[in-house]
Amino acid sequence: MQNLRVNGDRLWQSLMEMAQFGLTEKGGCARLAATELDGKARDLFVDWCKACGCTVSVDKMGNIFARREGKNNSLPAVATGSHLDTQPTGGKFDGVFGVLAGVEVLRTLHDNNIVTETPMEFTVWTNEEGSRFQPAMQGSGVYVGRFDLETELNKTDVDGIRLKDELEKIGYLGKEEPGSRNIGAFFETHIEQGPILEDQGKTIGIVRLGQGIRWYNVTIKGRESHSGTTPMYLRNDAMVASAKIITEVEEIAHRYENGLGTVGFMQVFPNSRNVIPGEITFSVDLRNPNADTLAEMDSVFTKYCESVAKEREIQIDIDPFWYFAPVEFNASDDVKSAAEKLGYSNMDIYAGAGHDACYMADLVPTGMIFTPCENGISHNEIENTSPEECEAGANVLLHTMLEASERIAKESVSPAEYDTAG
């Protein structure tokens, strides 16, 4: 199977077909989790997998598993996948490339009548983006036991609509218990979402580490009053306190190597031009691949908020509602071996974003395959990559999964038994 390759044209056509669900004027995608468009995208994935002989299961969190049988179906499966939901102004490749690279691997195996040593599974995880429902990587987080199933199903969006009801509406509120699949290794293919591979002229990124993430909701409660009649020294302005903290988030990120800090969401009350803001809620996102550094950033941030509250005599509430520890991908050598066997230039890299593979690393040997994206732009409608880069990533995924399947089979029996069976 050394010469086995995916069909790059078919992969690209599949990406363009999937992009029609939520296609935006600028060529991106708006396909939020558990919406009707997400349901249609899921339906297409299921149809494609069933056409290749897979059986499809859905768990109680809406995660989809398409299974292709192997020579020994009692062995743990080698799995791959990502997500189909997008940001409100997302691109055509974030997440969906990882799903459809898996579909292309499946089709290649099917076309060539290859029976793998172990079963193969192809997945779609629910709500990876964390845009409509929080937190991010919600489906994979429930699967590995990081989150409680019922708590997450009862999460609501900004309109008060419950995730469980939306999954049921689109037909993806399954019955299988999360975490019950027999999986022995997991791999996720993804555009880098950063500029490093493009800058270094490398085709494949071997992801060794996953970024640590801390998410907060910050609520500042002041007092709304008339902007024309309230003197400055008598104001209790929630906006000014917010501005100081937002500026400090950027300063914290600059202070630490590989530090990142973002405020991407804000609600202002009463949100009127001539009223001093009385209450503001905003998000804070701090990231670092080093756990100790991220802990220090957290401490500095919370202490600064306390100092602003004291200085301005204002109430500041911090809800540190999500922590994602830095991850080490311990199946990265499988990815490197496949990339080098295929002759693709490659480099070690770390994942700046959260991914479903980061949670799967809790349970099984896991690896990630990065491919370049144009100018490193992602979470944006102009996110772009090339057919050749997608094809390379899918080829590496194909051979990574084949090698992992053979390794799992060998580990399950003695060398003499495996040689006889082979």
C-alpha positions as CSV (number, residue, x, y, z in Angstrom):
1,M,0.0,0.0,0.0
2,Q,3.1,2.2,-0.3
3,N,1.8,3.8,-3.5
4,L,-1.8,4.3,-2.2
5,R,-3.0,7.9,-2.5
6,V,-6.3,9.8,-2.0
7,N,-8.2,11.5,-4.9
8,G,-7.4,15.2,-4.4
9,D,-9.9,16.4,-6.9
10,R,-12.7,14.5,-5.2
11,L,-11.7,15.8,-1.8
12,W,-11.7,19.4,-3.0
13,Q,-15.2,18.9,-4.7
14,S,-16.5,17.5,-1.4
15,L,-15.2,20.5,0.5
16,M,-16.9,22.9,-2.0
17,E,-20.2,20.9,-1.8
18,M,-20.2,20.9,2.0
19,A,-19.5,24.7,1.9
20,Q,-22.9,25.3,0.3
21,F,-24.6,24.8,3.7
22,G,-24.2,28.3,5.1
23,L,-22.1,29.8,2.2
24,T,-21.7,33.5,2.7
25,E,-21.3,36.4,0.2
26,K,-17.5,36.6,0.9
27,G,-17.1,32.8,0.3
28,G,-17.0,31.7,3.9
29,C,-19.5,29.7,6.0
30,A,-22.0,30.5,8.7
31,R,-23.1,27.1,10.0
32,L,-23.6,27.3,13.7
33,A,-23.9,24.2,15.9
34,A,-27.2,22.4,15.9
35,T,-28.9,24.7,13.4
36,E,-30.8,23.4,10.4
37,L,-27.7,24.0,8.3
38,D,-25.6,21.9,10.7
39,G,-28.2,19.2,10.4
40,K,-28.0,19.2,6.6
41,A,-24.2,19.1,6.7
42,R,-24.4,16.1,9.0
43,D,-26.9,14.4,6.7
44,L,-24.5,14.7,3.8
45,F,-21.6,13.3,5.9
46,V,-23.8,10.3,6.9
47,D,-24.9,9.7,3.3
48,W,-21.3,9.7,2.1
49,C,-20.2,7.3,4.8
50,K,-23.1,4.9,4.2
51,A,-22.3,4.9,0.5
52,C,-19.0,3.3,1.5
53,G,-20.6,0.6,3.6
54,C,-20.2,2.2,7.0
55,T,-22.6,1.7,9.9
56,V,-23.5,5.0,11.6
57,S,-24.1,5.7,15.3
58,V,-25.0,8.8,17.2
59,D,-24.4,9.3,20.9
60,K,-26.5,11.3,23.4
61,M,-24.4,14.4,22.8
62,G,-25.0,14.3,19.0
63,N,-21.5,13.0,18.2
64,I,-21.5,10.9,15.0
65,F,-19.5,7.8,14.4
66,A,-19.3,6.0,11.0
67,R,-17.6,2.6,11.4
68,R,-15.9,0.6,8.7
69,E,-15.2,-3.0,9.7
70,G,-11.7,-4.5,9.5
71,K,-10.1,-7.9,9.6
72,N,-10.5,-8.2,13.4
73,N,-13.4,-6.2,14.6
74,S,-12.8,-7.0,18.3
75,L,-9.7,-4.8,18.2
76,P,-9.9,-1.1,19.0
77,A,-10.6,1.1,16.0
78,V,-8.4,3.8,14.5
79,A,-10.5,6.9,14.4
80,T,-10.3,10.3,12.7
81,G,-12.6,13.4,12.5
82,S,-13.3,16.9,13.4
83,H,-16.3,19.2,13.3
84,L,-18.8,20.7,10.8
85,D,-20.0,23.7,12.8
86,T,-18.4,27.1,12.1
87,Q,-18.1,30.6,13.5
88,P,-20.7,33.1,12.5
89,T,-18.2,34.5,9.9
90,G,-16.2,31.3,9.5
91,G,-14.4,29.8,6.6
92,K,-14.9,26.7,4.4
93,F,-12.0,24.7,5.9
94,D,-11.8,25.0,9.7
95,G,-13.0,21.7,11.1
96,V,-14.7,20.5,7.9
97,F,-11.4,19.7,6.2
98,G,-10.6,17.3,9.1
99,V,-14.0,15.6,8.6
100,L,-13.8,15.4,4.8
101,A,-10.1,14.3,4.9
102,G,-11.5,11.3,6.8
103,V,-14.3,10.8,4.3
104,E,-11.6,10.8,1.5
105,V,-9.6,8.2,3.4
106,L,-12.7,6.1,3.7
107,R,-13.5,6.4,0.0
108,T,-9.9,5.5,-1.0
109,L,-10.0,2.4,1.1
110,H,-13.4,1.5,-0.3
111,D,-12.4,2.1,-3.9
112,N,-9.4,-0.1,-3.5
113,N,-11.2,-2.8,-1.6
114,I,-8.7,-2.6,1.2
115,V,-9.6,-4.4,4.4
116,T,-7.6,-2.8,7.3
117,E,-6.2,-4.8,10.2
118,T,-8.6,-3.0,12.7
119,P,-11.9,-1.2,12.2
120,M,-11.8,2.5,11.2
121,E,-14.1,5.1,12.5
122,F,-14.9,8.5,11.1
123,T,-16.4,11.1,13.4
124,V,-18.2,14.4,13.6
125,W,-18.0,16.1,17.0
126,T,-20.8,18.4,18.3
127,N,-20.2,22.1,18.8
128,E,-16.4,22.4,18.6
129,E,-16.4,26.1,18.0
130,G,-18.2,27.1,21.2
131,S,-19.8,30.0,19.4
132,R,-23.5,29.3,19.7
133,F,-23.2,27.2,22.9
134,Q,-20.3,27.4,25.4
135,P,-17.8,26.0,26.0
136,A,-15.8,25.0,22.9
137,M,-15.1,21.3,22.1
138,Q,-18.4,20.5,23.9
139,G,-19.1,17.2,22.2
140,S,-15.6,15.7,22.6
141,G,-15.5,17.1,26.1
142,V,-18.6,15.2,27.1
143,Y,-17.3,12.1,25.2
144,V,-14.1,11.9,27.3
145,G,-15.8,12.8,30.6
146,R,-14.5,16.4,31.0
147,F,-18.1,17.7,30.9
148,D,-21.3,16.4,32.4
149,L,-23.8,15.2,29.6
150,E,-27.0,16.7,31.1
151,T,-25.3,20.0,32.0
152,E,-24.1,20.5,28.5
153,L,-27.4,19.4,26.8
154,N,-29.2,22.0,28.9
155,K,-26.9,24.8,27.8
156,T,-28.7,27.6,26.0
157,D,-27.7,30.1,23.3
158,V,-28.2,33.9,23.6
159,D,-31.9,33.4,22.6
160,G,-32.5,30.9,25.4
161,I,-32.7,28.0,23.0
162,R,-31.6,24.7,24.5
163,L,-28.9,22.5,22.8
164,K,-30.8,19.3,23.6
165,D,-33.9,20.6,21.8
166,E,-31.9,21.7,18.8
167,L,-30.1,18.4,18.4
168,E,-33.5,16.6,18.6
169,K,-35.0,19.0,16.0
170,I,-32.2,18.2,13.5
171,G,-32.4,14.5,14.2
172,Y,-29.0,14.1,16.0
173,L,-30.0,13.5,19.6
174,G,-28.7,9.9,19.7
175,K,-29.1,7.1,22.2
176,E,-25.5,5.8,22.5
177,E,-23.6,6.5,25.7
178,P,-20.8,9.0,25.2
179,G,-17.4,7.4,25.7
180,S,-18.5,3.9,24.8
181,R,-16.7,3.4,21.5
182,N,-13.7,1.0,21.4
183,I,-11.1,3.4,19.9
184,G,-7.4,2.7,20.0
185,A,-6.0,5.8,18.4
186,F,-7.3,9.1,17.1
187,F,-6.0,11.5,14.5
188,E,-7.3,14.9,13.3
189,T,-6.3,16.8,10.2
190,H,-6.7,20.5,10.3
191,I,-5.6,23.7,8.6
192,E,-3.0,25.4,10.8
193,Q,-5.0,28.5,11.4
194,G,-1.7,30.3,11.7
195,P,1.1,31.5,9.4
196,I,4.0,29.3,10.4
197,L,3.9,26.5,7.9
198,E,3.4,28.9,5.0
199,D,6.2,31.2,6.3
200,Q,8.6,28.2,6.7
201,G,7.6,26.6,3.3
202,K,6.5,23.3,4.9
203,T,3.7,21.1,3.7
204,I,2.9,19.3,6.9
205,G,2.9,20.3,10.5
206,I,3.5,17.6,13.1
207,V,1.6,18.8,16.1
208,R,3.5,18.0,19.3
209,L,1.6,20.2,21.8
210,G,-1.8,21.7,22.2
211,Q,-2.3,25.2,23.6
212,G,-3.6,25.7,27.1
213,I,-6.7,27.9,27.3
214,R,-8.5,29.8,30.1
215,W,-11.9,31.4,29.4
216,Y,-13.6,33.9,31.6
217,N,-16.8,35.8,31.7
218,V,-16.3,39.2,33.3
219,T,-19.2,41.2,34.6
220,I,-18.7,44.8,35.7
221,K,-21.5,46.5,37.6
222,G,-21.5,50.3,37.9
223,R,-24.4,52.7,37.8
224,E,-26.0,54.1,34.6
225,S,-26.7,57.8,34.7
226,H,-27.0,60.8,32.4
227,S,-23.9,61.5,30.3
228,G,-24.6,65.3,30.3
229,T,-25.5,65.9,33.9
230,T,-23.3,63.6,35.9
231,P,-19.9,65.1,36.7
232,M,-16.9,62.9,36.1
233,Y,-16.0,62.6,39.8
234,L,-19.4,61.2,40.7
235,R,-19.5,58.6,37.9
236,N,-19.5,54.8,38.4
237,D,-18.7,54.0,34.8
238,A,-18.5,50.3,33.9
239,M,-17.1,51.1,30.5
240,V,-13.9,52.7,31.8
241,A,-13.2,49.9,34.2
242,S,-13.8,47.4,31.3
243,A,-11.4,49.4,29.1
244,K,-8.6,49.2,31.7
245,I,-9.0,45.4,32.0
246,I,-9.2,44.8,28.3
247,T,-6.0,46.8,27.9
248,E,-4.3,44.7,30.6
249,V,-5.4,41.5,28.8
250,E,-3.2,42.6,25.9
251,E,-0.4,43.6,28.2
252,I,-0.4,40.3,29.9
253,A,-0.2,38.4,26.6
254,H,2.9,40.5,25.6
255,R,4.6,39.9,28.9
256,Y,4.8,36.2,28.5
257,E,6.5,34.1,25.8
258,N,3.9,32.5,23.5
259,G,1.2,34.4,25.5
260,L,-2.1,35.3,23.9
261,G,-5.0,37.4,25.2
262,T,-8.3,38.2,23.5
263,V,-11.6,39.9,24.3
264,G,-14.0,39.0,21.6
265,F,-17.5,39.4,23.0
266,M,-19.1,42.2,24.9
267,Q,-22.6,43.2,26.1
268,V,-23.3,46.8,27.2
269,F,-26.3,47.9,29.3
270,P,-28.2,50.0,28.6
271,N,-26.1,50.5,25.4
272,S,-27.3,54.0,24.8
273,R,-25.2,56.9,23.4
274,N,-26.0,59.4,26.2
275,V,-26.1,57.0,29.1
276,I,-23.1,56.1,31.2
277,P,-22.9,52.3,31.0
278,G,-24.1,50.6,34.2
279,E,-23.3,47.0,33.5
280,I,-20.9,45.3,31.0
281,T,-20.2,41.7,30.4
282,F,-17.3,40.6,28.3
283,S,-15.2,37.5,27.5
284,V,-11.5,37.0,28.2
285,D,-9.5,34.3,26.5
286,L,-5.9,33.7,27.8
287,R,-3.7,31.1,26.1
288,N,-0.2,29.6,26.6
289,P,1.3,26.1,25.7
290,N,3.1,26.1,29.1
291,A,0.8,25.2,32.1
292,D,2.8,27.0,34.7
293,T,3.0,30.2,32.5
294,L,-0.8,30.0,31.9
295,A,-1.4,29.7,35.7
296,E,0.8,32.8,36.3
297,M,-1.2,34.7,33.6
298,D,-4.4,33.7,35.3
299,S,-3.1,35.0,38.7
300,V,-1.9,38.3,37.2
301,F,-5.2,38.8,35.4
302,T,-7.5,38.1,38.5
303,K,-5.3,40.3,40.8
304,Y,-5.5,43.2,38.3
305,C,-9.3,42.9,38.2
306,E,-9.3,43.1,42.0
307,S,-7.1,46.2,41.9
308,V,-9.4,47.9,39.4
309,A,-12.5,47.1,41.5
310,K,-10.8,48.6,44.6
311,E,-9.4,51.7,42.8
312,R,-12.7,52.6,41.1
313,E,-15.0,51.3,43.8
314,I,-16.9,49.2,41.4
315,Q,-18.1,45.5,41.4
316,I,-16.2,43.1,39.2
317,D,-17.3,39.5,39.0
318,I,-15.0,36.9,37.3
319,D,-16.4,33.6,36.2
320,P,-13.4,31.3,35.1
321,F,-15.8,28.9,33.5
322,W,-13.5,26.9,31.3
323,Y,-9.9,25.7,31.7
324,F,-8.2,23.5,29.0
325,A,-4.8,22.2,30.1
326,P,-1.9,22.1,27.6
327,V,-1.8,18.8,25.7
328,E,1.0,16.5,24.6
329,F,0.1,14.5,21.5
330,N,1.8,11.1,22.0
331,A,1.0,9.7,18.5
332,S,2.9,12.4,16.7
333,D,5.6,10.0,15.6
334,D,3.0,8.1,13.5
335,V,2.2,11.4,11.7
336,K,5.9,12.2,11.2
337,S,6.6,8.7,9.8
338,A,3.8,8.9,7.3
339,A,4.8,12.4,6.2
340,E,8.4,11.4,5.6
341,K,7.5,8.1,3.9
342,L,5.4,10.2,1.4
343,G,8.2,12.7,0.9
344,Y,6.4,15.8,2.3
345,S,8.4,18.5,3.9
346,N,7.4,18.8,7.6
347,M,8.2,20.5,10.9
348,D,7.1,20.1,14.5
349,I,4.6,22.7,15.6
350,Y,2.1,23.4,18.5
351,A,-1.6,24.0,18.2
352,G,-2.6,27.5,19.1
353,A,-6.3,26.7,19.0
354,G,-8.3,24.1,20.9
355,H,-9.3,21.0,18.9
356,D,-11.3,17.9,19.6
357,A,-8.1,15.9,19.3
358,C,-6.9,17.7,22.5
359,Y,-9.7,16.0,24.5
360,M,-9.3,12.6,22.8
361,A,-5.7,12.7,24.0
362,D,-7.2,12.0,27.5
363,L,-8.2,8.6,26.4
364,V,-6.1,7.2,23.5
365,P,-2.8,7.9,21.6
366,T,-3.6,10.9,19.5
367,G,-2.0,12.9,16.8
368,M,-2.7,16.0,14.7
369,I,-1.8,16.8,11.1
370,F,-1.6,20.5,10.2
371,T,-1.6,21.9,6.7
372,P,-0.9,25.5,5.6
373,C,-3.6,28.2,5.3
374,E,-3.2,31.3,3.3
375,N,-1.6,34.2,5.3
376,G,-2.5,32.2,8.5
377,I,-6.1,33.6,8.4
378,S,-8.9,31.6,10.0
379,H,-12.2,32.2,11.8
380,N,-12.8,34.5,8.9
381,E,-14.8,34.2,5.7
382,I,-11.7,34.7,3.5
383,E,-9.9,31.7,5.1
384,N,-8.3,29.8,2.3
385,T,-6.0,26.9,1.4
386,S,-5.2,25.0,-1.8
387,P,-6.4,21.7,-3.3
388,E,-2.8,20.4,-3.2
389,E,-2.3,21.2,0.5
390,C,-5.6,19.5,1.3
391,E,-4.5,16.4,-0.7
392,A,-1.2,16.2,1.1
393,G,-2.9,16.4,4.5
394,A,-5.3,13.6,3.5
395,N,-2.5,11.4,2.2
396,V,-0.6,11.8,5.4
397,L,-3.8,10.9,7.3
398,L,-4.4,7.8,5.2
399,H,-1.0,6.4,5.8
400,T,-1.0,7.4,9.5
401,M,-4.2,5.5,10.0
402,L,-3.0,2.5,8.1
403,E,0.2,2.3,10.1
404,A,-1.6,2.8,13.4
405,S,-4.0,0.0,12.5
406,E,-1.2,-2.4,11.8
407,R,0.6,-1.4,15.0
408,I,-2.6,-2.1,17.1
409,A,-3.0,-5.4,15.4
410,K,0.6,-6.4,16.1
411,E,0.3,-5.4,19.7
412,S,-2.7,-7.6,20.2
413,V,-0.9,-10.9,19.3
414,S,2.5,-12.4,19.5
415,P,4.9,-11.8,16.6
416,A,4.6,-15.4,15.5
417,E,0.8,-15.2,15.5
418,Y,0.8,-12.0,13.5
419,D,3.1,-13.4,10.9
420,T,0.9,-16.4,10.5
421,A,-2.3,-14.2,10.3
422,G,-0.6,-11.9,7.8
